[in-house]
Amino acid sequence: MWRDALAAARLRMPNYCLECGGNLTYDSTIKQYACKSCGLTFTSQDLLQGRERMLQGQESADEEKKRRHKEYLKWWLSDKKS
């Protein structure tokens, strides 16, 4: 049962390096992912945390875009455009 959960977790892992974007391979002897390009190694936890940080950064970028759009509309609709 736990092996199925572990295999499913591995499938959800990003298959690219968080630093250089290179391909990752899983080394079962050390239970870590190794980058083929730069040689960095990551645990499953490292990859999950990195992925969460990337997703949070993407959300904040989307929020910033919406905020800028709202500010522009507010300026455009105001009477003080000059």
N, CA, C and O atoms as CSV, one atom per row, in Angstrom:
chain,resi,resn,atom,element,x,y,z
A,1,MET,N,N,0.823,-1.192,0.000
A,1,MET,CA,C,0.000,0.000,0.000
A,1,MET,C,C,0.869,1.259,0.000
A,1,MET,O,O,0.661,2.163,-0.809
A,2,TRP,N,N,1.840,1.311,0.909
A,2,TRP,CA,C,2.685,2.512,0.972
A,2,TRP,C,C,3.574,2.618,-0.245
A,2,TRP,O,O,3.986,3.716,-0.621
A,3,ARG,N,N,3.878,1.483,-0.869
A,3,ARG,CA,C,4.679,1.529,-2.101
A,3,ARG,C,C,3.891,2.183,-3.236
A,3,ARG,O,O,4.452,2.902,-4.063
A,4,ASP,N,N,2.587,1.922,-3.262
A,4,ASP,CA,C,1.739,2.570,-4.267
A,4,ASP,C,C,1.716,4.078,-4.058
A,4,ASP,O,O,1.773,4.849,-5.016
A,5,ALA,N,N,1.633,4.490,-2.798
A,5,ALA,CA,C,1.629,5.923,-2.491
A,5,ALA,C,C,2.966,6.553,-2.868
A,5,ALA,O,O,3.007,7.670,-3.382
A,6,LEU,N,N,4.052,5.839,-2.612
A,6,LEU,CA,C,5.380,6.345,-2.959
A,6,LEU,C,C,5.535,6.455,-4.475
A,6,LEU,O,O,6.081,7.438,-4.976
A,7,ALA,N,N,5.059,5.458,-5.194
A,7,ALA,CA,C,5.137,5.502,-6.658
A,7,ALA,C,C,4.290,6.645,-7.207
A,7,ALA,O,O,4.698,7.320,-8.152
A,8,ALA,N,N,3.130,6.864,-6.630
A,8,ALA,CA,C,2.275,7.967,-7.077
A,8,ALA,C,C,2.929,9.309,-6.781
A,8,ALA,O,O,2.833,10.239,-7.581
A,9,ALA,N,N,3.591,9.413,-5.636
A,9,ALA,CA,C,4.281,10.661,-5.287
A,9,ALA,C,C,5.422,10.931,-6.256
A,9,ALA,O,O,5.665,12.080,-6.623
A,10,ARG,N,N,6.114,9.894,-6.669
A,10,ARG,CA,C,7.213,10.066,-7.628
A,10,ARG,C,C,6.696,10.552,-8.974
A,10,ARG,O,O,7.367,11.320,-9.664
A,11,LEU,N,N,5.509,10.106,-9.342
A,11,LEU,CA,C,4.934,10.545,-10.612
A,11,LEU,C,C,4.562,12.027,-10.572
A,11,LEU,O,O,4.599,12.707,-11.597
A,12,ARG,N,N,4.205,12.521,-9.394
A,12,ARG,CA,C,3.830,13.929,-9.255
A,12,ARG,C,C,5.043,14.845,-9.123
A,12,ARG,O,O,4.907,16.064,-9.223
A,13,MET,N,N,6.216,14.280,-8.902
A,13,MET,CA,C,7.426,15.086,-8.745
A,13,MET,C,C,7.775,15.757,-10.065
A,13,MET,O,O,7.611,15.164,-11.132
A,14,PRO,N,N,8.254,16.989,-9.993
A,14,PRO,CA,C,8.731,17.606,-11.235
A,14,PRO,C,C,9.950,16.842,-11.731
A,14,PRO,O,O,10.794,16.441,-10.930
A,15,ASN,N,N,10.052,16.637,-13.019
A,15,ASN,CA,C,11.171,15.878,-13.566
A,15,ASN,C,C,12.241,16.801,-14.126
A,15,ASN,O,O,12.974,16.432,-15.043
A,16,TYR,N,N,12.326,17.999,-13.571
A,16,TYR,CA,C,13.342,18.951,-13.995
A,16,TYR,C,C,13.998,19.564,-12.763
A,16,TYR,O,O,13.392,19.652,-11.695
A,17,CYS,N,N,15.234,19.980,-12.933
A,17,CYS,CA,C,16.020,20.562,-11.847
A,17,CYS,C,C,15.467,21.938,-11.494
A,17,CYS,O,O,15.135,22.728,-12.378
A,18,LEU,N,N,15.371,22.216,-10.208
A,18,LEU,CA,C,14.869,23.512,-9.758
A,18,LEU,C,C,15.878,24.624,-10.000
A,18,LEU,O,O,15.505,25.797,-10.017
A,19,GLU,N,N,17.146,24.281,-10.187
A,19,GLU,CA,C,18.187,25.291,-10.391
A,19,GLU,C,C,18.454,25.567,-11.866
A,19,GLU,O,O,18.446,26.720,-12.297
A,20,CYS,N,N,18.691,24.508,-12.640
A,20,CYS,CA,C,19.108,24.720,-14.032
A,20,CYS,C,C,18.068,24.267,-15.053
A,20,CYS,O,O,18.194,24.587,-16.235
A,21,GLY,N,N,17.048,23.534,-14.624
A,21,GLY,CA,C,16.026,23.059,-15.544
A,21,GLY,C,C,16.381,21.757,-16.240
A,21,GLY,O,O,15.647,21.309,-17.120
A,22,GLY,N,N,17.506,21.136,-15.856
A,22,GLY,CA,C,17.930,19.878,-16.466
A,22,GLY,C,C,17.051,18.712,-16.037
A,22,GLY,O,O,16.241,18.839,-15.119
A,23,ASN,N,N,17.215,17.583,-16.702
A,23,ASN,CA,C,16.443,16.382,-16.389
A,23,ASN,C,C,16.926,15.762,-15.087
A,23,ASN,O,O,18.119,15.770,-14.784
A,24,LEU,N,N,15.977,15.222,-14.317
A,24,LEU,CA,C,16.290,14.549,-13.065
A,24,LEU,C,C,16.121,13.048,-13.230
A,24,LEU,O,O,15.226,12.580,-13.933
A,25,THR,N,N,16.990,12.309,-12.575
A,25,THR,CA,C,16.853,10.857,-12.504
A,25,THR,C,C,16.826,10.464,-11.038
A,25,THR,O,O,17.505,11.079,-10.216
A,26,TYR,N,N,16.045,9.443,-10.707
A,26,TYR,CA,C,15.930,8.994,-9.325
A,26,TYR,C,C,16.971,7.918,-9.067
A,26,TYR,O,O,17.064,6.939,-9.807
A,27,ASP,N,N,17.750,8.107,-8.014
A,27,ASP,CA,C,18.750,7.129,-7.598
A,27,ASP,C,C,18.216,6.430,-6.354
A,27,ASP,O,O,18.185,7.019,-5.273
A,28,SER,N,N,17.799,5.187,-6.500
A,28,SER,CA,C,17.170,4.472,-5.393
A,28,SER,C,C,18.155,4.113,-4.287
A,28,SER,O,O,17.738,3.861,-3.157
A,29,THR,N,N,19.446,4.084,-4.584
A,29,THR,CA,C,20.416,3.746,-3.537
A,29,THR,C,C,20.544,4.865,-2.508
A,29,THR,O,O,20.698,4.597,-1.317
A,30,ILE,N,N,20.481,6.107,-2.958
A,30,ILE,CA,C,20.559,7.232,-2.016
A,30,ILE,C,C,19.197,7.880,-1.795
A,30,ILE,O,O,19.068,8.814,-1.004
A,31,LYS,N,N,18.174,7.376,-2.502
A,31,LYS,CA,C,16.799,7.859,-2.393
A,31,LYS,C,C,16.708,9.361,-2.635
A,31,LYS,O,O,16.059,10.091,-1.885
A,32,GLN,N,N,17.372,9.805,-3.700
A,32,GLN,CA,C,17.348,11.208,-4.081
A,32,GLN,C,C,17.293,11.316,-5.597
A,32,GLN,O,O,17.615,10.378,-6.326
A,33,TYR,N,N,16.876,12.481,-6.039
A,33,TYR,CA,C,16.863,12.798,-7.461
A,33,TYR,C,C,18.146,13.542,-7.785
A,33,TYR,O,O,18.552,14.435,-7.041
A,34,ALA,N,N,18.788,13.183,-8.888
A,34,ALA,CA,C,20.026,13.836,-9.305
A,34,ALA,C,C,19.819,14.487,-10.666
A,34,ALA,O,O,19.202,13.911,-11.562
A,35,CYS,N,N,20.349,15.703,-10.801
A,35,CYS,CA,C,20.252,16.424,-12.064
A,35,CYS,C,C,21.345,15.929,-13.002
A,35,CYS,O,O,22.505,15.816,-12.607
A,36,LYS,N,N,20.974,15.636,-14.237
A,36,LYS,CA,C,21.952,15.180,-15.228
A,36,LYS,C,C,22.838,16.316,-15.711
A,36,LYS,O,O,23.948,16.071,-16.182
A,37,SER,N,N,22.368,17.558,-15.602
A,37,SER,CA,C,23.131,18.699,-16.113
A,37,SER,C,C,24.109,19.254,-15.093
A,37,SER,O,O,25.308,19.337,-15.357
A,38,CYS,N,N,23.594,19.637,-13.912
A,38,CYS,CA,C,24.455,20.325,-12.946
A,38,CYS,C,C,24.913,19.432,-11.804
A,38,CYS,O,O,25.825,19.807,-11.067
A,39,GLY,N,N,24.304,18.258,-11.633
A,39,GLY,CA,C,24.747,17.325,-10.611
A,39,GLY,C,C,24.130,17.530,-9.237
A,39,GLY,O,O,24.447,16.779,-8.314
A,40,LEU,N,N,23.267,18.512,-9.068
A,40,LEU,CA,C,22.624,18.716,-7.773
A,40,LEU,C,C,21.719,17.538,-7.452
A,40,LEU,O,O,21.167,16.900,-8.349
A,41,THR,N,N,21.574,17.258,-6.165
A,41,THR,CA,C,20.675,16.198,-5.735
A,41,THR,C,C,19.574,16.802,-4.883
A,41,THR,O,O,19.794,17.764,-4.146
A,42,PHE,N,N,18.391,16.226,-4.995
A,42,PHE,CA,C,17.220,16.701,-4.276
A,42,PHE,C,C,16.506,15.522,-3.650
A,42,PHE,O,O,16.422,14.448,-4.245
A,43,THR,N,N,15.994,15.724,-2.448
A,43,THR,CA,C,15.098,14.740,-1.859
A,43,THR,C,C,13.695,15.026,-2.381
A,43,THR,O,O,13.448,16.064,-2.995
A,44,SER,N,N,12.797,14.109,-2.134
A,44,SER,CA,C,11.407,14.321,-2.546
A,44,SER,C,C,10.841,15.561,-1.869
A,44,SER,O,O,10.097,16.328,-2.479
A,45,GLN,N,N,11.202,15.752,-0.599
A,45,GLN,CA,C,10.720,16.912,0.149
A,45,GLN,C,C,11.244,18.208,-0.463
A,45,GLN,O,O,10.503,19.185,-0.568
A,46,ASP,N,N,12.514,18.226,-0.868
A,46,ASP,CA,C,13.087,19.417,-1.511
A,46,ASP,C,C,12.308,19.781,-2.771
A,46,ASP,O,O,12.011,20.950,-3.013
A,47,LEU,N,N,11.985,18.779,-3.560
A,47,LEU,CA,C,11.261,19.028,-4.806
A,47,LEU,C,C,9.845,19.528,-4.549
A,47,LEU,O,O,9.361,20.418,-5.247
A,48,LEU,N,N,9.179,18.952,-3.544
A,48,LEU,CA,C,7.831,19.409,-3.221
A,48,LEU,C,C,7.843,20.856,-2.741
A,48,LEU,O,O,7.001,21.656,-3.147
A,49,GLN,N,N,8.797,21.188,-1.878
A,49,GLN,CA,C,8.884,22.563,-1.377
A,49,GLN,C,C,9.219,23.531,-2.506
A,49,GLN,O,O,8.661,24.626,-2.568
A,50,GLY,N,N,10.115,23.142,-3.389
A,50,GLY,CA,C,10.466,23.991,-4.519
A,50,GLY,C,C,9.295,24.217,-5.444
A,50,GLY,O,O,9.086,25.324,-5.940
A,51,ARG,N,N,8.534,23.169,-5.676
A,51,ARG,CA,C,7.356,23.282,-6.535
A,51,ARG,C,C,6.314,24.208,-5.908
A,51,ARG,O,O,5.700,25.020,-6.599
A,52,GLU,N,N,6.120,24.079,-4.587
A,52,GLU,CA,C,5.167,24.952,-3.899
A,52,GLU,C,C,5.603,26.408,-3.991
A,52,GLU,O,O,4.776,27.291,-4.216
A,53,ARG,N,N,6.905,26.665,-3.817
A,53,ARG,CA,C,7.412,28.033,-3.922
A,53,ARG,C,C,7.182,28.590,-5.322
A,53,ARG,O,O,6.815,29.754,-5.481
A,54,MET,N,N,7.398,27.757,-6.332
A,54,MET,CA,C,7.191,28.208,-7.705
A,54,MET,C,C,5.722,28.528,-7.955
A,54,MET,O,O,5.405,29.522,-8.608
A,55,LEU,N,N,4.822,27.690,-7.438
A,55,LEU,CA,C,3.391,27.926,-7.622
A,55,LEU,C,C,2.946,29.180,-6.888
A,55,LEU,O,O,2.126,29.941,-7.402
A,56,GLN,N,N,3.476,29.403,-5.694
A,56,GLN,CA,C,3.131,30.616,-4.953
A,56,GLN,C,C,3.630,31.840,-5.694
A,56,GLN,O,O,2.936,32.856,-5.737
A,57,GLY,N,N,4.811,31.768,-6.277
A,57,GLY,CA,C,5.339,32.878,-7.056
A,57,GLY,C,C,4.481,33.156,-8.271
A,57,GLY,O,O,4.277,34.314,-8.634
A,58,GLN,N,N,3.977,32.114,-8.902
A,58,GLN,CA,C,3.103,32.277,-10.064
A,58,GLN,C,C,1.797,32.938,-9.656
A,58,GLN,O,O,1.291,33.808,-10.367
A,59,GLU,N,N,1.250,32.534,-8.522
A,59,GLU,CA,C,0.008,33.137,-8.060
A,59,GLU,C,C,0.214,34.611,-7.754
A,59,GLU,O,O,-0.631,35.441,-8.091
A,60,SER,N,N,1.325,34.938,-7.122
A,60,SER,CA,C,1.554,36.337,-6.787
A,60,SER,C,C,1.759,37.165,-8.058
A,60,SER,O,O,1.380,38.336,-8.092
A,61,ALA,N,N,2.344,36.587,-9.089
A,61,ALA,CA,C,2.504,37.301,-10.356
A,61,ALA,C,C,1.138,37.559,-10.988
A,61,ALA,O,O,0.895,38.634,-11.537
A,62,ASP,N,N,0.254,36.574,-10.909
A,62,ASP,CA,C,-1.099,36.755,-11.433
A,62,ASP,C,C,-1.848,37.825,-10.645
A,62,ASP,O,O,-2.561,38.649,-11.217
A,63,GLU,N,N,-1.674,37.798,-9.323
A,63,GLU,CA,C,-2.329,38.804,-8.490
A,63,GLU,C,C,-1.797,40.197,-8.809
A,63,GLU,O,O,-2.560,41.162,-8.842
A,64,GLU,N,N,-0.497,40.302,-9.042
A,64,GLU,CA,C,0.091,41.595,-9.382
A,64,GLU,C,C,-0.458,42.103,-10.718
A,64,GLU,O,O,-0.738,43.293,-10.865
A,65,LYS,N,N,-0.607,41.211,-11.675
A,65,LYS,CA,C,-1.154,41.598,-12.974
A,65,LYS,C,C,-2.580,42.119,-12.818
A,65,LYS,O,O,-2.948,43.129,-13.419
A,66,LYS,N,N,-3.380,41.426,-12.010
A,66,LYS,CA,C,-4.755,41.874,-11.773
A,66,LYS,C,C,-4.766,43.236,-11.075
A,66,LYS,O,O,-5.576,44.102,-11.405
A,67,ARG,N,N,-3.869,43.417,-10.116
A,67,ARG,CA,C,-3.807,44.680,-9.387
A,67,ARG,C,C,-3.449,45.827,-10.327
A,67,ARG,O,O,-4.066,46.890,-10.271
A,68,ARG,N,N,-2.457,45.617,-11.188
A,68,ARG,CA,C,-2.069,46.650,-12.149
A,68,ARG,C,C,-3.208,46.979,-13.107
A,68,ARG,O,O,-3.432,48.139,-13.454
A,69,HIS,N,N,-3.914,45.951,-13.524
A,69,HIS,CA,C,-5.047,46.158,-14.423
A,69,HIS,C,C,-6.124,47.000,-13.745
A,69,HIS,O,O,-6.679,47.915,-14.353
A,70,LYS,N,N,-6.416,46.684,-12.478
A,70,LYS,CA,C,-7.414,47.452,-11.733
A,70,LYS,C,C,-6.970,48.896,-11.556
A,70,LYS,O,O,-7.778,49.816,-11.685
A,71,GLU,N,N,-5.678,49.102,-11.259
A,71,GLU,CA,C,-5.171,50.466,-11.105
A,71,GLU,C,C,-5.298,51.243,-12.414
A,71,GLU,O,O,-5.674,52.415,-12.411
A,72,TYR,N,N,-4.988,50.596,-13.519
A,72,TYR,CA,C,-5.104,51.253,-14.821
A,72,TYR,C,C,-6.551,51.626,-15.103
A,72,TYR,O,O,-6.826,52.744,-15.540
A,73,LEU,N,N,-7.476,50.712,-14.861
A,73,LEU,CA,C,-8.890,51.008,-15.090
A,73,LEU,C,C,-9.364,52.151,-14.201
A,73,LEU,O,O,-10.122,53.018,-14.634
A,74,LYS,N,N,-8.911,52.138,-12.961
A,74,LYS,CA,C,-9.279,53.217,-12.046
A,74,LYS,C,C,-8.774,54.554,-12.579
A,74,LYS,O,O,-9.501,55.547,-12.558
A,75,TRP,N,N,-7.536,54.583,-13.055
A,75,TRP,CA,C,-6.974,55.807,-13.628
A,75,TRP,C,C,-7.751,56.215,-14.878
A,75,TRP,O,O,-8.084,57.388,-15.044
A,76,TRP,N,N,-8.038,55.266,-15.749
A,76,TRP,CA,C,-8.704,55.557,-17.017
A,76,TRP,C,C,-10.107,56.116,-16.786
A,76,TRP,O,O,-10.548,57.012,-17.506
A,77,LEU,N,N,-10.788,55.599,-15.806
A,77,LEU,CA,C,-12.156,56.036,-15.537
A,77,LEU,C,C,-12.222,57.295,-14.675
A,77,LEU,O,O,-13.293,57.879,-14.512
A,78,SER,N,N,-11.104,57.706,-14.134
A,78,SER,CA,C,-11.109,58.912,-13.292
A,78,SER,C,C,-11.177,60.166,-14.156
A,78,SER,O,O,-10.916,60.120,-15.358
A,79,ASP,N,N,-11.525,61.268,-13.539
A,79,ASP,CA,C,-11.619,62.553,-14.238
A,79,ASP,C,C,-10.269,63.255,-14.326
A,79,ASP,O,O,-10.151,64.258,-15.030
A,80,LYS,N,N,-9.263,62.764,-13.640
A,80,LYS,CA,C,-7.975,63.457,-13.534
A,80,LYS,C,C,-6.911,62.800,-14.410
A,80,LYS,O,O,-5.799,62.571,-13.934
A,81,LYS,N,N,-7.202,62.495,-15.641
A,81,LYS,CA,C,-6.258,61.806,-16.533
A,81,LYS,C,C,-5.155,62.703,-17.058
A,81,LYS,O,O,-4.150,62.187,-17.548
A,82,SER,N,N,-5.282,63.962,-16.984
A,82,SER,CA,C,-4.290,64.851,-17.586
A,82,SER,C,C,-3.028,64.759,-16.810
A,82,SER,O,O,-2.049,65.427,-17.141
